[in-house]
Amino acid sequence: MLEFFYEYGLFVAKSLTWVLAIVLLVALVTSVIAKQKQLAERLEVDDISARLRRQKQRLQLASAVTEAERKALKQEVKRAKKEAKKAAATLKPKLYVLDFKGSMDAHEVSDLSLEVTALLQLAQPGDEVLLRLESGGGVVHGYGLAAAELGRLKEHGLKLSIAIDKVAASGGYMMACVGEQILAAPFAIVGSIGVVAQLPNFNKLLKKKDIDIELHTAGQYKRTLTLFGENDDEGRAKFREELEVIHQRFKEFIRANRPALVLDKVATGEHWLATDAKELGLVDRLMTSSQYLLDKADSHHVISLRHKPKQTLKDKLAKAAEAGVSRGLLKLYEAGQRPFG
Protein backbone atom coordinates (compact mmCIF):
# COMPACT_ATOMS: atom_id res chain seq x y z
CA MET A 1 0.00 0.00 0.00
CA LEU A 2 2.81 2.42 0.89
CA GLU A 3 4.49 1.67 -2.43
CA PHE A 4 1.24 2.59 -4.26
CA PHE A 5 1.00 5.95 -2.50
CA TYR A 6 4.70 6.59 -3.25
CA GLU A 7 4.24 5.86 -6.96
CA TYR A 8 1.04 7.90 -7.08
CA GLY A 9 2.67 10.87 -5.36
CA LEU A 10 5.62 10.70 -7.75
CA PHE A 11 3.21 10.68 -10.73
CA VAL A 12 1.31 13.70 -9.39
CA ALA A 13 4.57 15.60 -8.78
CA LYS A 14 5.76 14.94 -12.33
CA SER A 15 2.39 15.95 -13.76
CA LEU A 16 2.35 19.19 -11.79
CA THR A 17 5.92 19.93 -12.89
CA TRP A 18 4.98 19.53 -16.56
CA VAL A 19 1.83 21.62 -16.14
CA LEU A 20 3.79 24.35 -14.36
CA ALA A 21 6.47 24.33 -17.11
CA ILE A 22 3.82 24.64 -19.83
CA VAL A 23 2.07 27.49 -17.97
CA LEU A 24 5.38 29.36 -17.58
CA LEU A 25 6.23 28.84 -21.26
CA VAL A 26 2.81 30.13 -22.37
CA ALA A 27 3.15 33.13 -20.03
CA LEU A 28 6.61 33.91 -21.44
CA VAL A 29 5.45 33.70 -25.07
CA THR A 30 2.39 35.83 -24.27
CA SER A 31 4.58 38.43 -22.58
CA VAL A 32 6.94 38.63 -25.58
CA ILE A 33 4.03 38.96 -28.03
CA ALA A 34 2.44 41.66 -25.84
CA LYS A 35 5.70 43.61 -25.70
CA GLN A 36 6.14 43.38 -29.48
CA LYS A 37 2.55 44.51 -30.00
CA GLN A 38 3.05 47.35 -27.54
CA LEU A 39 6.20 48.42 -29.41
CA ALA A 40 4.37 48.34 -32.73
CA GLU A 41 1.55 50.41 -31.29
CA ARG A 42 4.05 53.03 -30.11
CA LEU A 43 5.54 53.36 -33.58
CA GLU A 44 3.61 56.20 -35.18
CA VAL A 45 3.31 56.12 -38.97
CA ASP A 46 2.25 59.19 -40.94
CA ASP A 47 1.55 59.00 -44.69
CA ILE A 48 2.99 62.38 -45.69
CA SER A 49 2.25 61.82 -49.39
CA ALA A 50 -1.47 61.35 -48.69
CA ARG A 51 -1.49 64.36 -46.38
CA LEU A 52 0.10 66.61 -49.01
CA ARG A 53 -2.33 65.34 -51.63
CA ARG A 54 -5.36 66.07 -49.44
CA GLN A 55 -3.99 69.50 -48.59
CA LYS A 56 -3.59 70.37 -52.27
CA GLN A 57 -7.13 69.21 -53.05
CA ARG A 58 -8.63 71.24 -50.20
CA LEU A 59 -6.79 74.36 -51.30
CA GLN A 60 -7.92 73.90 -54.89
CA LEU A 61 -11.55 73.52 -53.84
CA ALA A 62 -11.33 76.51 -51.49
CA SER A 63 -9.87 78.70 -54.24
CA ALA A 64 -12.61 77.86 -56.76
CA VAL A 65 -14.72 80.91 -57.62
CA THR A 66 -17.69 79.57 -59.57
CA GLU A 67 -19.87 76.52 -59.07
CA ALA A 68 -18.67 75.16 -62.41
CA GLU A 69 -15.07 75.37 -61.23
CA ARG A 70 -15.94 73.55 -58.02
CA LYS A 71 -17.69 70.74 -59.91
CA ALA A 72 -14.74 70.41 -62.28
CA LEU A 73 -12.33 70.29 -59.34
CA LYS A 74 -14.42 67.66 -57.57
CA GLN A 75 -14.25 65.52 -60.70
CA GLU A 76 -10.50 66.12 -60.78
CA VAL A 77 -10.22 65.04 -57.13
CA LYS A 78 -12.06 61.79 -57.90
CA ARG A 79 -9.78 61.16 -60.86
CA ALA A 80 -6.72 61.92 -58.73
CA LYS A 81 -7.86 59.42 -56.10
CA LYS A 82 -8.17 56.70 -58.74
CA GLU A 83 -4.73 57.56 -60.09
CA ALA A 84 -3.33 57.49 -56.57
CA LYS A 85 -4.68 53.96 -56.10
CA LYS A 86 -3.12 52.89 -59.40
CA ALA A 87 0.15 54.53 -58.43
CA ALA A 88 0.09 52.68 -55.11
CA ALA A 89 -0.29 49.43 -57.01
CA THR A 90 2.88 50.22 -59.01
CA LEU A 91 4.85 50.34 -55.75
CA LYS A 92 6.70 53.63 -55.88
CA PRO A 93 10.01 53.72 -54.00
CA LYS A 94 9.47 54.91 -50.45
CA LEU A 95 11.05 57.85 -48.69
CA TYR A 96 11.06 57.22 -44.95
CA VAL A 97 11.32 60.29 -42.74
CA LEU A 98 12.87 60.15 -39.27
CA ASP A 99 13.31 62.97 -36.76
CA PHE A 100 16.11 63.44 -34.24
CA LYS A 101 16.08 66.42 -31.88
CA GLY A 102 19.08 65.73 -29.70
CA SER A 103 19.80 66.89 -26.16
CA MET A 104 23.15 67.18 -24.38
CA ASP A 105 23.13 63.57 -23.15
CA ALA A 106 21.73 62.21 -26.45
CA HIS A 107 19.20 60.01 -24.66
CA GLU A 108 17.02 60.23 -27.80
CA VAL A 109 19.33 57.67 -29.40
CA SER A 110 17.26 54.86 -27.82
CA ASP A 111 14.21 55.95 -29.84
CA LEU A 112 16.36 56.35 -32.96
CA SER A 113 17.67 52.81 -32.55
CA LEU A 114 14.13 51.40 -32.39
CA GLU A 115 13.07 53.45 -35.43
CA VAL A 116 16.06 52.26 -37.46
CA THR A 117 15.40 48.64 -36.51
CA ALA A 118 11.74 48.93 -37.52
CA LEU A 119 12.66 50.67 -40.78
CA LEU A 120 15.18 47.98 -41.73
CA GLN A 121 12.40 45.41 -41.45
CA LEU A 122 10.31 47.37 -43.99
CA ALA A 123 12.69 49.05 -46.44
CA GLN A 124 13.43 47.62 -49.89
CA PRO A 125 16.29 48.32 -52.32
CA GLY A 126 15.73 51.70 -53.95
CA ASP A 127 14.07 53.22 -50.88
CA GLU A 128 15.50 56.34 -49.27
CA VAL A 129 15.68 57.74 -45.73
CA LEU A 130 15.59 61.41 -44.73
CA LEU A 131 16.64 62.32 -41.20
CA ARG A 132 15.48 65.74 -40.01
CA LEU A 133 18.24 66.56 -37.57
CA GLU A 134 18.42 69.23 -34.88
CA SER A 135 21.18 69.20 -32.29
CA GLY A 136 23.87 71.43 -30.89
CA GLY A 137 25.91 68.40 -29.81
CA GLY A 138 26.64 66.75 -26.50
CA VAL A 139 28.40 63.75 -24.98
CA VAL A 140 30.78 61.88 -27.28
CA HIS A 141 29.58 58.36 -26.52
CA GLY A 142 25.91 59.29 -27.05
CA TYR A 143 26.40 60.97 -30.41
CA GLY A 144 28.91 58.34 -31.47
CA LEU A 145 26.19 55.73 -30.94
CA ALA A 146 23.64 57.86 -32.82
CA ALA A 147 26.02 58.12 -35.80
CA ALA A 148 26.55 54.35 -35.68
CA GLU A 149 22.78 53.78 -35.77
CA LEU A 150 22.58 55.89 -38.94
CA GLY A 151 25.43 53.85 -40.36
CA ARG A 152 23.20 50.77 -40.14
CA LEU A 153 20.93 52.32 -42.78
CA LYS A 154 23.80 52.77 -45.22
CA GLU A 155 25.05 49.24 -44.55
CA HIS A 156 21.59 48.03 -45.55
CA GLY A 157 22.01 49.75 -48.93
CA LEU A 158 19.60 52.63 -48.29
CA LYS A 159 20.30 56.16 -49.49
CA LEU A 160 20.52 58.43 -46.44
CA SER A 161 19.94 62.18 -46.64
CA ILE A 162 20.26 64.55 -43.69
CA ALA A 163 18.23 67.77 -43.43
CA ILE A 164 19.36 70.54 -41.08
CA ASP A 165 16.71 73.22 -40.67
CA LYS A 166 18.14 74.89 -37.54
CA VAL A 167 21.36 73.48 -36.14
CA ALA A 168 23.66 70.44 -36.40
CA ALA A 169 26.88 71.23 -34.58
CA SER A 170 29.60 69.16 -32.92
CA GLY A 171 28.00 65.76 -32.18
CA GLY A 172 25.07 66.84 -34.36
CA TYR A 173 27.42 67.29 -37.30
CA MET A 174 29.04 63.93 -36.49
CA MET A 175 25.62 62.42 -37.19
CA ALA A 176 25.02 64.59 -40.25
CA CYS A 177 28.21 63.60 -42.04
CA VAL A 178 27.05 59.97 -42.17
CA GLY A 179 24.49 60.98 -44.82
CA GLU A 180 25.20 60.72 -48.52
CA GLN A 181 23.96 64.27 -48.87
CA ILE A 182 23.44 67.06 -46.35
CA LEU A 183 20.70 69.62 -46.94
CA ALA A 184 20.56 72.78 -44.85
CA ALA A 185 18.37 75.86 -44.58
CA PRO A 186 20.42 78.97 -45.43
CA PHE A 187 20.62 80.24 -41.83
CA ALA A 188 21.10 76.86 -40.18
CA ILE A 189 24.18 76.53 -37.94
CA VAL A 190 26.65 73.87 -39.01
CA GLY A 191 30.11 72.69 -37.96
CA SER A 192 31.82 73.04 -34.57
CA ILE A 193 34.12 70.10 -35.25
CA GLY A 194 35.89 70.25 -31.93
CA VAL A 195 35.82 68.94 -28.37
CA VAL A 196 35.19 70.93 -25.20
CA ALA A 197 35.08 70.03 -21.51
CA GLN A 198 34.80 72.22 -18.44
CA LEU A 199 34.25 71.65 -14.76
CA PRO A 200 34.25 73.87 -11.67
CA ASN A 201 36.77 73.32 -8.90
CA PHE A 202 35.80 74.07 -5.29
CA ASN A 203 39.14 73.28 -3.66
CA LYS A 204 39.97 76.86 -2.66
CA LEU A 205 36.52 77.36 -1.15
CA LEU A 206 36.80 74.12 0.81
CA LYS A 207 40.26 75.08 2.12
CA LYS A 208 38.86 78.43 3.23
CA LYS A 209 36.18 76.57 5.18
CA ASP A 210 38.83 74.19 6.57
CA ILE A 211 37.30 71.17 4.82
CA ASP A 212 39.59 68.38 3.62
CA ILE A 213 38.83 66.10 0.67
CA GLU A 214 40.58 62.76 0.27
CA LEU A 215 40.71 61.03 -3.11
CA HIS A 216 42.23 57.54 -3.37
CA THR A 217 42.85 55.92 -6.76
CA ALA A 218 44.59 52.88 -8.20
CA GLY A 219 46.19 53.77 -11.50
CA GLN A 220 48.20 56.88 -12.28
CA TYR A 221 45.50 58.53 -14.39
CA LYS A 222 42.34 57.11 -12.85
CA ARG A 223 41.51 60.73 -12.07
CA THR A 224 43.08 63.72 -13.81
CA LEU A 225 40.96 66.74 -12.84
CA THR A 226 38.50 66.73 -9.95
CA LEU A 227 35.76 68.96 -8.59
CA PHE A 228 36.99 69.11 -5.00
CA GLY A 229 40.65 68.10 -4.95
CA GLU A 230 43.65 70.26 -5.80
CA ASN A 231 44.40 69.91 -9.49
CA ASP A 232 47.99 69.98 -10.73
CA ASP A 233 49.69 70.67 -14.07
CA GLU A 234 50.25 66.98 -14.76
CA GLY A 235 46.55 66.25 -14.40
CA ARG A 236 45.66 69.20 -16.64
CA ALA A 237 48.14 68.07 -19.29
CA LYS A 238 46.73 64.53 -19.27
CA PHE A 239 43.17 65.86 -19.49
CA ARG A 240 44.07 68.01 -22.51
CA GLU A 241 45.79 65.00 -24.08
CA GLU A 242 42.59 62.98 -23.73
CA LEU A 243 40.61 65.79 -25.39
CA GLU A 244 43.09 65.85 -28.27
CA VAL A 245 42.69 62.10 -28.75
CA ILE A 246 38.90 62.47 -28.97
CA HIS A 247 39.28 65.41 -31.38
CA GLN A 248 41.59 63.34 -33.58
CA ARG A 249 39.08 60.46 -33.67
CA PHE A 250 36.34 62.99 -34.50
CA LYS A 251 38.37 64.31 -37.44
CA GLU A 252 39.11 60.79 -38.67
CA PHE A 253 35.40 60.02 -38.62
CA ILE A 254 34.61 63.20 -40.59
CA ARG A 255 37.37 62.39 -43.11
CA ALA A 256 36.04 58.86 -43.64
CA ASN A 257 32.54 60.13 -44.38
CA ARG A 258 33.37 63.38 -46.23
CA PRO A 259 36.83 62.88 -47.71
CA ALA A 260 36.66 66.06 -49.85
CA LEU A 261 36.66 68.33 -46.77
CA VAL A 262 39.82 70.32 -45.99
CA LEU A 263 39.92 69.47 -42.30
CA ASP A 264 42.51 72.10 -41.41
CA LYS A 265 39.92 74.74 -42.37
CA VAL A 266 36.81 73.23 -40.75
CA ALA A 267 38.04 71.22 -37.73
CA THR A 268 38.85 74.31 -35.65
CA GLY A 269 35.78 74.17 -33.42
CA GLU A 270 34.14 77.03 -35.35
CA HIS A 271 30.58 76.95 -36.64
CA TRP A 272 29.12 78.61 -39.72
CA LEU A 273 25.82 79.55 -41.28
CA ALA A 274 24.84 77.04 -43.93
CA THR A 275 25.50 79.50 -46.79
CA ASP A 276 29.16 79.67 -45.74
CA ALA A 277 29.26 76.00 -44.76
CA LYS A 278 28.30 75.05 -48.32
CA GLU A 279 31.33 76.89 -49.69
CA LEU A 280 33.52 74.95 -47.24
CA GLY A 281 31.94 71.64 -48.29
CA LEU A 282 30.24 70.96 -44.96
CA VAL A 283 26.80 70.81 -46.65
CA ASP A 284 25.74 69.89 -50.19
CA ARG A 285 22.54 71.80 -50.88
CA LEU A 286 20.77 74.84 -49.45
CA MET A 287 17.23 73.60 -48.97
CA THR A 288 14.71 73.13 -46.18
CA SER A 289 13.40 69.68 -45.31
CA SER A 290 9.85 70.77 -46.25
CA GLN A 291 10.94 71.68 -49.78
CA TYR A 292 12.80 68.40 -50.18
CA LEU A 293 9.73 66.40 -49.15
CA LEU A 294 7.52 68.40 -51.50
CA ASP A 295 9.93 67.76 -54.39
CA LYS A 296 9.97 64.03 -53.63
CA ALA A 297 6.22 63.64 -53.12
CA ASP A 298 5.51 62.85 -56.80
CA SER A 299 8.25 60.29 -57.32
CA HIS A 300 8.23 58.64 -53.88
CA HIS A 301 5.73 57.45 -51.32
CA VAL A 302 6.73 59.61 -48.35
CA ILE A 303 6.15 58.09 -44.91
CA SER A 304 7.36 59.27 -41.51
CA LEU A 305 8.16 56.91 -38.65
CA ARG A 306 8.40 57.96 -35.02
CA HIS A 307 8.75 55.90 -31.89
CA LYS A 308 6.63 57.42 -29.17
CA PRO A 309 7.47 55.92 -25.77
CA LYS A 310 4.68 55.57 -23.26
CA GLN A 311 4.85 58.49 -20.85
CA THR A 312 4.03 58.23 -17.17
CA LEU A 313 2.35 61.06 -15.28
CA LYS A 314 5.77 61.96 -13.88
CA ASP A 315 7.21 62.28 -17.41
CA LYS A 316 4.32 64.47 -18.55
CA LEU A 317 4.62 66.77 -15.54
CA ALA A 318 8.39 67.05 -15.98
CA LYS A 319 8.00 67.87 -19.67
CA ALA A 320 5.34 70.50 -18.91
CA ALA A 321 7.55 72.06 -16.22
CA GLU A 322 10.54 72.14 -18.59
CA ALA A 323 8.47 73.79 -21.32
CA GLY A 324 7.15 76.36 -18.82
CA VAL A 325 10.63 77.27 -17.60
CA SER A 326 11.93 77.54 -21.19
CA ARG A 327 9.05 79.86 -22.17
CA GLY A 328 9.60 81.96 -19.05
CA LEU A 329 13.33 82.37 -19.74
CA LEU A 330 12.63 83.22 -23.37
CA LYS A 331 10.12 85.92 -22.34
CA LEU A 332 12.65 87.40 -19.92
CA TYR A 333 15.26 87.46 -22.67
CA GLU A 334 12.85 89.08 -25.14
CA ALA A 335 11.85 91.66 -22.54
CA GLY A 336 15.49 92.53 -22.01
CA GLN A 337 15.95 93.11 -25.73
CA ARG A 338 13.07 95.59 -26.08
CA PRO A 339 13.99 99.26 -26.18
CA PHE A 340 12.21 101.51 -23.69
CA GLY A 341 11.47 105.21 -24.19
C-alpha positions in Angstrom: 0.0 0.0 0.0 2.8 2.4 0.9 4.5 1.7 -2.4 1.2 2.6 -4.3 1.0 6.0 -2.5 4.7 6.6 -3.2 4.2 5.9 -7.0 1.0 7.9 -7.1 2.7 10.9 -5.4 5.6 10.7 -7.8 3.2 10.7 -10.7 1.3 13.7 -9.4 4.6 15.6 -8.8 5.8 14.9 -12.3 2.4 15.9 -13.8 2.3 19.2 -11.8 5.9 19.9 -12.9 5.0 19.5 -16.6 1.8 21.6 -16.1 3.8 24.3 -14.4 6.5 24.3 -17.1 3.8 24.6 -19.8 2.1 27.5 -18.0 5.4 29.4 -17.6 6.2 28.8 -21.3 2.8 30.1 -22.4 3.1 33.1 -20.0 6.6 33.9 -21.4 5.4 33.7 -25.1 2.4 35.8 -24.3 4.6 38.4 -22.6 6.9 38.6 -25.6 4.0 39.0 -28.0 2.4 41.7 -25.8 5.7 43.6 -25.7 6.1 43.4 -29.5 2.5 44.5 -30.0 3.1 47.3 -27.5 6.2 48.4 -29.4 4.4 48.3 -32.7 1.6 50.4 -31.3 4.0 53.0 -30.1 5.5 53.4 -33.6 3.6 56.2 -35.2 3.3 56.1 -39.0 2.2 59.2 -40.9 1.6 59.0 -44.7 3.0 62.4 -45.7 2.2 61.8 -49.4 -1.5 61.3 -48.7 -1.5 64.4 -46.4 0.1 66.6 -49.0 -2.3 65.3 -51.6 -5.4 66.1 -49.4 -4.0 69.5 -48.6 -3.6 70.4 -52.3 -7.1 69.2 -53.1 -8.6 71.2 -50.2 -6.8 74.4 -51.3 -7.9 73.9 -54.9 -11.5 73.5 -53.8 -11.3 76.5 -51.5 -9.9 78.7 -54.2 -12.6 77.9 -56.8 -14.7 80.9 -57.6 -17.7 79.6 -59.6 -19.9 76.5 -59.1 -18.7 75.2 -62.4 -15.1 75.4 -61.2 -15.9 73.6 -58.0 -17.7 70.7 -59.9 -14.7 70.4 -62.3 -12.3 70.3 -59.3 -14.4 67.7 -57.6 -14.2 65.5 -60.7 -10.5 66.1 -60.8 -10.2 65.0 -57.1 -12.1 61.8 -57.9 -9.8 61.2 -60.9 -6.7 61.9 -58.7 -7.9 59.4 -56.1 -8.2 56.7 -58.7 -4.7 57.6 -60.1 -3.3 57.5 -56.6 -4.7 54.0 -56.1 -3.1 52.9 -59.4 0.2 54.5 -58.4 0.1 52.7 -55.1 -0.3 49.4 -57.0 2.9 50.2 -59.0 4.8 50.3 -55.7 6.7 53.6 -55.9 10.0 53.7 -54.0 9.5 54.9 -50.4 11.0 57.9 -48.7 11.1 57.2 -45.0 11.3 60.3 -42.7 12.9 60.1 -39.3 13.3 63.0 -36.8 16.1 63.4 -34.2 16.1 66.4 -31.9 19.1 65.7 -29.7 19.8 66.9 -26.2 23.1 67.2 -24.4 23.1 63.6 -23.1 21.7 62.2 -26.5 19.2 60.0 -24.7 17.0 60.2 -27.8 19.3 57.7 -29.4 17.3 54.9 -27.8 14.2 56.0 -29.8 16.4 56.4 -33.0 17.7 52.8 -32.5 14.1 51.4 -32.4 13.1 53.4 -35.4 16.1 52.3 -37.5 15.4 48.6 -36.5 11.7 48.9 -37.5 12.7 50.7 -40.8 15.2 48.0 -41.7 12.4 45.4 -41.5 10.3 47.4 -44.0 12.7 49.0 -46.4 13.4 47.6 -49.9 16.3 48.3 -52.3 15.7 51.7 -54.0 14.1 53.2 -50.9 15.5 56.3 -49.3 15.7 57.7 -45.7 15.6 61.4 -44.7 16.6 62.3 -41.2 15.5 65.7 -40.0 18.2 66.6 -37.6 18.4 69.2 -34.9 21.2 69.2 -32.3 23.9 71.4 -30.9 25.9 68.4 -29.8 26.6 66.7 -26.5 28.4 63.8 -25.0 30.8 61.9 -27.3 29.6 58.4 -26.5 25.9 59.3 -27.0 26.4 61.0 -30.4 28.9 58.3 -31.5 26.2 55.7 -30.9 23.6 57.9 -32.8 26.0 58.1 -35.8 26.5 54.3 -35.7 22.8 53.8 -35.8 22.6 55.9 -38.9 25.4 53.9 -40.4 23.2 50.8 -40.1 20.9 52.3 -42.8 23.8 52.8 -45.2 25.1 49.2 -44.6 21.6 48.0 -45.5 22.0 49.7 -48.9 19.6 52.6 -48.3 20.3 56.2 -49.5 20.5 58.4 -46.4 19.9 62.2 -46.6 20.3 64.5 -43.7 18.2 67.8 -43.4 19.4 70.5 -41.1 16.7 73.2 -40.7 18.1 74.9 -37.5 21.4 73.5 -36.1 23.7 70.4 -36.4 26.9 71.2 -34.6 29.6 69.2 -32.9 28.0 65.8 -32.2 25.1 66.8 -34.4 27.4 67.3 -37.3 29.0 63.9 -36.5 25.6 62.4 -37.2 25.0 64.6 -40.2 28.2 63.6 -42.0 27.1 60.0 -42.2 24.5 61.0 -44.8 25.2 60.7 -48.5 24.0 64.3 -48.9 23.4 67.1 -46.4 20.7 69.6 -46.9 20.6 72.8 -44.8 18.4 75.9 -44.6 20.4 79.0 -45.4 20.6 80.2 -41.8 21.1 76.9 -40.2 24.2 76.5 -37.9 26.7 73.9 -39.0 30.1 72.7 -38.0 31.8 73.0 -34.6 34.1 70.1 -35.2 35.9 70.2 -31.9 35.8 68.9 -28.4 35.2 70.9 -25.2 35.1 70.0 -21.5 34.8 72.2 -18.4 34.2 71.6 -14.8 34.3 73.9 -11.7 36.8 73.3 -8.9 35.8 74.1 -5.3 39.1 73.3 -3.7 40.0 76.9 -2.7 36.5 77.4 -1.2 36.8 74.1 0.8 40.3 75.1 2.1 38.9 78.4 3.2 36.2 76.6 5.2 38.8 74.2 6.6 37.3 71.2 4.8 39.6 68.4 3.6 38.8 66.1 0.7 40.6 62.8 0.3 40.7 61.0 -3.1 42.2 57.5 -3.4 42.8 55.9 -6.8 44.6 52.9 -8.2 46.2 53.8 -11.5 48.2 56.9 -12.3 45.5 58.5 -14.4 42.3 57.1 -12.9 41.5 60.7 -12.1 43.1 63.7 -13.8 41.0 66.7 -12.8 38.5 66.7 -9.9 35.8 69.0 -8.6 37.0 69.1 -5.0 40.7 68.1 -4.9 43.6 70.3 -5.8 44.4 69.9 -9.5 48.0 70.0 -10.7 49.7 70.7 -14.1 50.2 67.0 -14.8 46.6 66.3 -14.4 45.7 69.2 -16.6 48.1 68.1 -19.3 46.7 64.5 -19.3 43.2 65.9 -19.5 44.1 68.0 -22.5 45.8 65.0 -24.1 42.6 63.0 -23.7 40.6 65.8 -25.4 43.1 65.8 -28.3 42.7 62.1 -28.8 38.9 62.5 -29.0 39.3 65.4 -31.4 41.6 63.3 -33.6 39.1 60.5 -33.7 36.3 63.0 -34.5 38.4 64.3 -37.4 39.1 60.8 -38.7 35.4 60.0 -38.6 34.6 63.2 -40.6 37.4 62.4 -43.1 36.0 58.9 -43.6 32.5 60.1 -44.4 33.4 63.4 -46.2 36.8 62.9 -47.7 36.7 66.1 -49.9 36.7 68.3 -46.8 39.8 70.3 -46.0 39.9 69.5 -42.3 42.5 72.1 -41.4 39.9 74.7 -42.4 36.8 73.2 -40.8 38.0 71.2 -37.7 38.8 74.3 -35.7 35.8 74.2 -33.4 34.1 77.0 -35.3 30.6 77.0 -36.6 29.1 78.6 -39.7 25.8 79.6 -41.3 24.8 77.0 -43.9 25.5 79.5 -46.8 29.2 79.7 -45.7 29.3 76.0 -44.8 28.3 75.1 -48.3 31.3 76.9 -49.7 33.5 75.0 -47.2 31.9 71.6 -48.3 30.2 71.0 -45.0 26.8 70.8 -46.7 25.7 69.9 -50.2 22.5 71.8 -50.9 20.8 74.8 -49.5 17.2 73.6 -49.0 14.7 73.1 -46.2 13.4 69.7 -45.3 9.9 70.8 -46.3 10.9 71.7 -49.8 12.8 68.4 -50.2 9.7 66.4 -49.2 7.5 68.4 -51.5 9.9 67.8 -54.4 10.0 64.0 -53.6 6.2 63.6 -53.1 5.5 62.8 -56.8 8.2 60.3 -57.3 8.2 58.6 -53.9 5.7 57.4 -51.3 6.7 59.6 -48.4 6.1 58.1 -44.9 7.4 59.3 -41.5 8.2 56.9 -38.6 8.4 58.0 -35.0 8.8 55.9 -31.9 6.6 57.4 -29.2 7.5 55.9 -25.8 4.7 55.6 -23.3 4.9 58.5 -20.8 4.0 58.2 -17.2 2.3 61.1 -15.3 5.8 62.0 -13.9 7.2 62.3 -17.4 4.3 64.5 -18.6 4.6 66.8 -15.5 8.4 67.1 -16.0 8.0 67.9 -19.7 5.3 70.5 -18.9 7.6 72.1 -16.2 10.5 72.1 -18.6 8.5 73.8 -21.3 7.1 76.4 -18.8 10.6 77.3 -17.6 11.9 77.5 -21.2 9.1 79.9 -22.2 9.6 82.0 -19.1 13.3 82.4 -19.7 12.6 83.2 -23.4 10.1 85.9 -22.3 12.7 87.4 -19.9 15.3 87.5 -22.7 12.9 89.1 -25.1 11.8 91.7 -22.5 15.5 92.5 -22.0 15.9 93.1 -25.7 13.1 95.6 -26.1 14.0 99.3 -26.2 12.2 101.5 -23.7 11.5 105.2 -24.2 
